[in-house]
Amino acid sequence: MTVRTAALLVLGLFALGALSACNTMEGLGKDVQKVGRKVEDKASR
């Protein structure tokens, strides 16, 4: 499994969790931002 595949898998899992956890579009936006930050942090390492 490549690093890119692993990152996409993690991103998909976070997205699934974000979509199931929020009730409003504002909440969805915040959840997506958090996921994006985590992916960027992992990519920069």
C-alpha positions in Angstrom: 0.0 0.0 0.0 1.5 3.3 -1.0 1.5 6.4 1.2 -1.0 8.1 -1.2 -3.4 5.2 -1.0 -3.1 5.2 2.8 -3.8 8.9 3.0 -6.8 8.6 0.8 -8.1 5.8 2.9 -7.7 7.9 6.1 -9.3 10.9 4.4 -12.3 8.7 3.4 -12.7 7.4 6.9 -12.5 10.9 8.4 -15.0 12.1 5.8 -17.4 9.3 6.6 -17.1 10.1 10.3 -17.6 13.9 9.6 -20.7 13.3 7.5 -22.3 11.0 10.1 -21.5 13.3 13.1 -22.7 16.7 12.0 -26.3 17.9 11.7 -25.9 21.2 9.9 -24.0 22.5 6.9 -22.0 24.7 9.2 -21.0 21.7 11.2 -20.1 19.9 8.0 -17.8 22.7 7.0 -16.0 22.7 10.3 -15.6 18.9 10.2 -14.2 19.1 6.6 -11.7 21.8 7.7 -10.5 19.6 10.6 -10.0 16.7 8.3 -8.1 18.8 5.8 -5.8 20.1 8.5 -5.0 16.6 9.6 -4.3 15.4 6.1 -2.0 18.4 5.5 -0.2 17.7 8.7 0.4 14.1 7.8 1.4 15.0 4.2 4.0 17.5 5.5 5.7 14.9 7.7 
